[in-house]
Amino acid sequence: MNGVTTNGAAKDHESQGENPSKAAPTMNGNATDGGHGDYVDPSKALELLKSYQAKDGISVHQLMDEAQMGGLTYNDFLLLPGHIGFPAAVVDLTSRLTKKITLKTPFTSSPMDTVTEHNMAIHMALLGGVGVVHHNCSVEEQAEMIRKVKRFENGFITDPIVISPTTTVAEVRALKEQWGFGGYPVTEDGKLRSKLIGIVTPRDTQFHSDPESPVTEVMSKDLVTAREGVSLPEANDILSKSKKGKLLIVDAQGNLVSLLSRSDLMKNLYYPLASKVPGTKQLLSAAAIGTRENDKERLTALVDAGLDIVILDSSQGNSIYQIEMIKWAKKSFPDLEVIGGNVVTRDQAAPLIAAGVDGLRIGMGAGSACITQEVMAVGRPQATAVFKVCEFAARFGVPCIADGGIQNVGHIVKAIALGASTIMMGGLLAATTESPGAYVVGGDGQLRKTYRGMGSIDAMEDRKASGTSAKGSKAANNAQNAGTARYFSEGDKLLVAQGVSGSVLDRGSITKFVPYLMAGVQHSLQDIGIESVQDLQKGVKSGEVRFEFRTASAQAEGGIQGMLGVEKKLYA
């Protein structure tokens, strides 16, 4: 009979643990009385829901049962929605990067030479994440990039660039070109802790006709100063009221000891989530190095430049080289946070955890410019790798970075749900204004930026690394290259590519793109009914947050269907 549930169907539901109770309706109602006769009282809906033995969806452990499901990527599943009882803006994205460092935005940029140099690192830190400076360059170049990050935003600048009375206007202009800022205190001997006599700003030198003039002819002597010992809030108040660009801190004898910059005050207003070192208020800095003996010298130079976090960059992190480097780095620089990787299994992660890493980087062959899985037949689907390693590392309090396979906001949320504390992005950021890739115009007239995997032949043959020379042998140059070091190819006469080169469509500045990613993640967690990254991971662990496996048809259903001339505008 139409509208009647058969006994067979009822038994089938019961066998699946879904038969709510004998009080459940067996008919859809009598058509003669409007169809309401046999319905349960709507006010009992929540009570009836509790009687169902099985929840919708499956738990993360059911989803990640490899014997049943195989290895999964981010596209293979969805999270089920929950109850919305709060605005998206209150969702807290705070998450740990390492054992000691917490970010307000769980995003990092990849240490690739077409993704992260100082400009990307600065802006990622300003937006609450961190940028990892690549090492496919000389030690001096990489250390200089770290210094630029550390000097960009400060509280009290205790090591300012100081000039002498004999410094010329041309030299001041060159300093501005080098460092990106133009306000320099002038002391009697051009050193800190010397008598302060003036300050030179871009307005003093901009239209001066004689570049060889000493700065004493153009410098400002009307100075705003504060005495050594002033608190940072007091100094900020003095500076804001002075309408000057710099507040100079002097001792009782009038010697310069530090300074405070108005631009830093403005950055605090514009970038409230900025990742800073407590106390100094400098931006957090991170860089990658290899795992060979000469990388110890590189790391020493980076720490001297102010490095806070080092990532040991290897495609396969479970090696004697990395284990020894972890132990040496932790012993030599106890305050430095060391992130190991890359790993995709518990067996890979365990030796690095035992060696003392402060964080792990997960991924092998999942990157948009990586072909390791295809060429080497080694790797692991990224979603499965993230879950398995994070679940293990969490037992030791070691946070994990999901590195690779991130193509959109949904992938970010899925990686976090599976246990990742932070997300590393390469291709997603490669086309932004702040990336170092070169702009090109495609055949379709669209603006693009060059992007390459560090395992590409293009990257592995790049001779700029470590100041290598065209006169050197191919094997000698390869030994100094970050790409060959990452893939254990130093000294190889024949290079085997594990990455590709190409270009990606321009995305504009990360000052707009990263906030879009943040807002997207907040709205996603709102849909799930979760108010923070920590609560999401707790909900997944407890089984409250549920998942659904997606068939190929389900994935097609979730995409755009039946439309022509689609304009996919991500944000406005």
Secondary structure, DSSP 8 states (H G I E B T S, - for coil): -TTB--HHHHHHHHHTT----TTS-SB---GGGTT-TT---GGGHHHHHHT-SS-SSB-HHHHT-HHHH-S--GGGEEE------S-GGG-B--EESSSS-EESS-EEE---TTT-SHHHHHHHHHTTSEEEE--SS-HHHHHHHHHHHHHHS-SSBSS---B-TT-BHHHHHHHHHHHS---EEEETTSSTTSBEEEEE-HHHHTT-S-TTSBGGGT-B----EEETT--HHHHHHHHHHHT-SEEEEE-TTSBEEEEEEHHHHHHHHH-TT--B-TTT--B--EEEE-SSTHHHHHHHHHHHHT--EEEE--SS--SHHHHHHHHHHHHH-TTSEEEEEEE-SHHHHHHHHHHT-SEEEE-SS-STTB-HHHHHS----HHHHHHHHHHHHGGGT--EEEES---SHHHHHHHHHTT-SEEEESHHHHTBTTS---EEE-TTS-EEEEEE-TTSHHHHT-TTGGG--TTS-HHHHHHT-HHHHHTT-TT-SS---SB-EEEEE--B-HHHHHHHHHHHHHHHHHHHT--BHHHHHHHHHHT-S-EEE--HHHHHHTS--S-SS-------
